[in-house]
Amino acid sequence: MIDLEKAFDLVWHKGLMYKMKKMGLKDNIVNFVSDFLNGRRIKVQIGSSLSRSYELENGTPQGSVISPFLFLIMINDIEEPENNTRLSLYADDSATWKSGSNLQVLNRDIQAYLDKMAKFFNDWGFKLSADKTVAILFTKKRNTRMDEIKLYLNGKAIKVQTTVKFLGVIFDQHMSWRPHIDYVVDRCNKRLNLMRVMAGTQWGASRRTLLIVYKALIRSVMDYACVAYDTASLSVKSKLDSVQYKALRICCGAMTGTAAASL
């Protein structure tokens, strides 16, 4: 899982114009983006002291709807991996992986592509963070030695972990999904407290309103990436049933011990 430091803030304006023209974009659209980015100035304030004005040569405005799109143009021509190594790019979240039975071969091919990625990002003004970039080995073998994995980024060793978080989903080494579901349950339990505050038999929100709150704040968290973690065991997924049971009991104003089927 590869981490880019301040990805949007390091978009090189001149390099972006070059790549847009190389893609076949020209005239009005290139001039529009150039006018949109150039001439932006910043000042830094510490206490009552204000720095002089600096013109930005890098970066896209935070909050702008086209900033992610401009960043994608900058990384669109990254070299594709070889030897069945795969690449996933989602804005500034990226990952590279390969599957196989020979750990030495996997290590060699992943390292070769990491070196190419590091060169590409360095050439275009981006910084790969070796401290936040992590590796994980997915395997069902119990006797695999993690110290056999030796990966480096710009000469610095990459940490090898048993769990990693990617696009809001926690992947564990054995793909049991237990850490991710525990994380989801913890988030949902905190949001149940909001429903408890809103509920009340005499003065609280209606059942319809509480159900809307449940679907918006709790069910949405459980639904995210559920297609992936559906391969978890029934005992692990049953933790989600417990959350839903508590939420429905609050919505219906039911007593403790009410059958889940009735709710």
Secondary structure as GFF3:
##gff-version 3
##sequence-region A 1 263
A	DSSP	beta_strand	2	5	.	.	.	ID=ss1
A	DSSP	three_ten_helix	8	10	.	.	.	ID=ss2
A	DSSP	alpha_helix	13	22	.	.	.	ID=ss3
A	DSSP	alpha_helix	28	37	.	.	.	ID=ss4
A	DSSP	beta_strand	41	42	.	.	.	ID=ss5
A	DSSP	beta_strand	45	46	.	.	.	ID=ss6
A	DSSP	beta_strand	49	50	.	.	.	ID=ss7
A	DSSP	beta_strand	54	55	.	.	.	ID=ss8
A	DSSP	alpha_helix	67	75	.	.	.	ID=ss9
A	DSSP	beta_strand	86	90	.	.	.	ID=ss10
A	DSSP	beta_strand	93	97	.	.	.	ID=ss11
A	DSSP	alpha_helix	103	123	.	.	.	ID=ss12
A	DSSP	beta_strand	127	128	.	.	.	ID=ss13
A	DSSP	beta_strand	134	135	.	.	.	ID=ss14
A	DSSP	three_ten_helix	146	148	.	.	.	ID=ss15
A	DSSP	beta_strand	152	153	.	.	.	ID=ss16
A	DSSP	beta_strand	156	157	.	.	.	ID=ss17
A	DSSP	beta_strand	159	160	.	.	.	ID=ss18
A	DSSP	beta_strand	163	166	.	.	.	ID=ss19
A	DSSP	beta_strand	169	172	.	.	.	ID=ss20
A	DSSP	alpha_helix	178	198	.	.	.	ID=ss21
A	DSSP	alpha_helix	207	214	.	.	.	ID=ss22
A	DSSP	pi_helix	215	219	.	.	.	ID=ss23
A	DSSP	alpha_helix	220	223	.	.	.	ID=ss24
A	DSSP	alpha_helix	226	229	.	.	.	ID=ss25
A	DSSP	alpha_helix	234	252	.	.	.	ID=ss26
###
